[in-house]
């Protein structure tokens, strides 16, 4: 993680934040991992891996799962090829409730 810290200091881009977050998650630091994923999203709102990993981190913790659902945010799917399919799936789930 020290190498990723240096990379982030030199040139902050979303990818090193996501990679460092994955390392933190493996070390059972979910709060640190979530912070890194959120920082990656702040740098580039269309960087899909950050949303994927953030969603995984949020669903692995019951307390966080209730508080945050980043994959439902519009910017997580806006302008992506899978956006319409995701919206249709969410609509179908909500109709069945």
N, C-alpha and C positions, 0 to 999 in steps of 0.2 A: 504494500500500500504506500510505502514511502516514495516509490517511483511515480505512482499515480498522483501523489501530492505535489511532486515537483512538476509534473506535466500540467497539472491544473494551475499551478502558480505561474508558469510560463505563458500558457495559452488556454484559458478556460473555454472549453467546448463541451457539449453534452456527453460525448462518448466516454471520456475519462471519468466523469461523475457517475455514469451508469456502471462502469466497470468497478470503480471503487465501492459503489453501493452494493454490488454483488459480493465483493469480498467481505464487506461489513455484515451482510446477511449471513454468510457462511460462518462468521464468528459470533452469530446470535445477537448482533447489534441492530435490531430492527429499526429503532428510532434513528440511528445514524444512517442506515441504508435509505430509509424513507426521506430523510433530509437531502441526501445526495440526489435521489431521483427527482425530487421536487425542484432542486436547483437546476438540474438538467432541463426540466420543463420550462423553467424561467428563462433559460438561455435560448431554447428553441422549442416553441410550443407545438411544432409538428414533428418532433423527434419521437417516433413511435416506440422504440425500445424502452424509453423512460416510462411511458405509460404502462407498458406490459409488465415491467419489473415492479413498478409502484403498485399496480393492481395485485400482483402476486404477494407483495409484502403486506398489503392491506388485508388480504383475505387470509393470511396465515395467522393473524391475531384477531381474536373475537372482538376485543375492545375497539381496535382500529377499524375493523370491518364495518361496524355500525356507524362510525364517525365519518369515514371517507370512502367514497366510491369514485375514484378518478376516471375509470373507464366510461362513466356515464357523462362526463363533461363534454360539451359540444366540440371543444377544440381538440379533443382526443381523436375524433373521427372525421372532422370536417375536411373535405377535400381529398380524402383517401379513396382508393378504389373499392375498399370493402365497406365504405360508409353506408351505402344504401342497404346492403345486406344486414349490417348490424342494426340499423334502424328498424328494418322489417322484423328482425328477430325480437328486438325489445318490444315492439308494438304487439307482436303475437303473444309474447309472455304476459304483457299487461292486459290483453283482452281475455286471457284465460283465467285471470285472478278473480 
